[in-house]
Amino acid sequence: MKTVLITGANKGIGFETAKQMAQLGYFVYIGSRVKTRGLDAVKKLNEQGLSNVELIEIDVTNFDSIKRARHELENRIEALDVLINNAGISGGPSQNISTVNIENLREVFETNFFGAVQTTQQFIDLLNKSNEPRIVNVSSGLGSLTLHNSTQNPNYKIYDAYSCSKTALNAFTVMLANEFRGTNFKINSVSPGYTATDLNQYKGTQTVEQGAKPIIKYATLGNDGATGKFFYEEEEIQW
Ligand SMILES: NC(=O)c1ccc[n+]([C@@H]2O[C@H](COP(=O)([O-])OP(=O)(O)OC[C@H]3O[C@@H](n4cnc5c(N)ncnc54)[C@H](OP(=O)(O)O)[C@@H]3O)[C@@H](O)[C@H]2O)c1
């Protein structure tokens, strides 16, 4: 049975992704920074008949927590097939780059960028043991510099800390994919699209089922699939 670790899988898009990956037959490790929230998520999935799910406690901003999660997973499995760096925070209601509080900016980067980088670094050896390793960095259309310069969408003017962190995450995707080019790794940035979750006080226009769809698609890519690309919903978009 293939294995997948999803960070921030106790709710929102991560939870829905966990559910659908479990339905596809993967063994799903539900990453949750708070044990009780993760256990609730596992229980909900068990109640839906999905027994191929387990909790892994992991706070992506805490290096010791990530290391503990890696040791725990190493004791349970030989190889990790898929890592989905999904954990993310919005950084609050409004952040213009000229006025954003620097601590706020750092906090958003801690989770959305450094969190994904240090999690990947800790799990890369376990992924390397898979025949078909896949990494999905859950990004956002707000990470696209091209869209920032071309769209009139008002969201592109008020989430600057978040946007910068997702642009940085996209840079990580490109560097990592280039480092592993010529291997079986497929590493992509995927935006779920504007999805109703706690992150946006449920203002998003899509359901979590719609948001999870492209993440699943790139988490389960075949060996002829893309690597080092950025997909918005299911279409490739400009960085
Ligand atoms: N919703 C959208 O419209 C949208 C659009 C584009 C991209 N995205 C991206 O999609 C991903 C999922 O977001 P969502 O909309 O599902 O938001 P959400 O419902 O707020 O879920 C965020 C998840 O991340 C977890 N998390 C936050 N900080 C963490 C940390 N330090 N360590 C581990 N887990 C942490 C949260 O855990 P707690 O429950 O403990 O807080 C929660 O499980 C994010 O990367 C987000 O940027 C969302």
The ligand as a Tripos MOL2 file, in Angstrom:
@<TRIPOS>MOLECULE
LIG
   48    52     1     0     0
SMALL
NO_CHARGES

@<TRIPOS>ATOM
      1 N1         -8.6300   28.0560    1.2010 N.am      1 LIG1
      2 C1         -8.1610   28.6470    0.1080 C.2       1 LIG1
      3 O1         -8.8700   29.4200   -0.5900 O.2       1 LIG1
      4 C2         -6.7580   28.4210   -0.3270 C.ar      1 LIG1
      5 C3         -6.3560   28.9450   -1.5530 C.ar      1 LIG1
      6 C4         -5.0630   28.7430   -1.9790 C.ar      1 LIG1
      7 C5         -4.1910   28.0110   -1.1970 C.ar      1 LIG1
      8 N2         -4.6050   27.5090    0.0030 N.ar      1 LIG1
      9 C6         -3.6470   26.7530    0.7890 C.3       1 LIG1
     10 O2         -4.1980   25.4990    1.1260 O.3       1 LIG1
     11 C7         -3.5830   25.0040    2.3210 C.3       1 LIG1
     12 C8         -4.6500   24.5260    3.2820 C.3       1 LIG1
     13 O3         -5.4230   25.6460    3.6860 O.3       1 LIG1
     14 P1         -6.9540   25.5680    4.1190 P.3       1 LIG1
     15 O4         -7.6770   26.5340    3.2720 O.co2     1 LIG1
     16 O5         -7.4000   24.1670    4.1840 O.co2     1 LIG1
     17 O6         -6.8370   26.2280    5.5700 O.3       1 LIG1
     18 P2         -7.2880   25.7280    7.0190 P.3       1 LIG1
     19 O7         -8.6210   25.0930    6.9910 O.co2     1 LIG1
     20 O8         -7.0540   26.9060    7.8980 O.co2     1 LIG1
     21 O9         -6.2240   24.5790    7.3530 O.3       1 LIG1
     22 C9         -4.8800   24.8830    7.5800 C.3       1 LIG1
     23 C10        -4.2190   23.6580    8.1810 C.3       1 LIG1
     24 O10        -2.8240   23.9750    8.4220 O.3       1 LIG1
     25 C11        -2.5310   23.6390    9.7690 C.3       1 LIG1
     26 N3         -1.3900   24.4020   10.2750 N.ar      1 LIG1
     27 C12        -1.2460   25.7290   10.4310 C.ar      1 LIG1
     28 N4         -0.0500   26.0110   10.9740 N.ar      1 LIG1
     29 C13         0.5840   24.8170   11.1570 C.ar      1 LIG1
     30 C14         1.8350   24.4290   11.6880 C.ar      1 LIG1
     31 N5          2.7060   25.3230   12.1640 N.pl3     1 LIG1
     32 N6          2.1590   23.1160   11.7020 N.ar      1 LIG1
     33 C15         1.2980   22.1920   11.2360 C.ar      1 LIG1
     34 N7          0.0710   22.4860   10.7590 N.ar      1 LIG1
     35 C16        -0.2650   23.7840   10.7210 C.ar      1 LIG1
     36 C17        -3.8120   23.9260   10.5340 C.3       1 LIG1
     37 O11        -3.7620   23.2940   11.8030 O.3       1 LIG1
     38 P3         -4.6430   23.8450   13.0620 P.3       1 LIG1
     39 O12        -6.0230   23.2910   12.8950 O.co2     1 LIG1
     40 O13        -3.9100   23.2820   14.2460 O.co2     1 LIG1
     41 O14        -4.6230   25.3370   12.9920 O.co2     1 LIG1
     42 C18        -4.8030   23.2900    9.5650 C.3       1 LIG1
     43 O15        -4.8010   21.9050    9.7110 O.3       1 LIG1
     44 C19        -2.7320   26.1650    2.8620 C.3       1 LIG1
     45 O16        -1.3780   25.9790    2.5040 O.3       1 LIG1
     46 C20        -3.2980   27.3640    2.1270 C.3       1 LIG1
     47 O17        -2.3590   28.4140    2.0060 O.3       1 LIG1
     48 C21        -5.8730   27.6880    0.4540 C.ar      1 LIG1
@<TRIPOS>BOND
     1     1     2 1
     2     2     3 2
     3     2     4 1
     4     4     5 ar
     5     4    48 ar
     6     5     6 ar
     7     6     7 ar
     8     7     8 ar
     9     8     9 1
    10     8    48 ar
    11     9    10 1
    12     9    46 1
    13    10    11 1
    14    11    12 1
    15    11    44 1
    16    12    13 1
    17    13    14 1
    18    14    15 2
    19    14    16 1
    20    14    17 1
    21    17    18 1
    22    18    19 2
    23    18    20 1
    24    18    21 1
    25    21    22 1
    26    22    23 1
    27    23    24 1
    28    23    42 1
    29    24    25 1
    30    25    26 1
    31    25    36 1
    32    26    27 ar
    33    26    35 ar
    34    27    28 ar
    35    28    29 ar
    36    29    30 ar
    37    29    35 ar
    38    30    31 1
    39    30    32 ar
    40    32    33 ar
    41    33    34 ar
    42    34    35 ar
    43    36    37 1
    44    36    42 1
    45    37    38 1
    46    38    39 2
    47    38    40 1
    48    38    41 1
    49    42    43 1
    50    44    45 1
    51    44    46 1
    52    46    47 1
@<TRIPOS>SUBSTRUCTURE
     1 LIG1         1 GROUP 0 **** ****
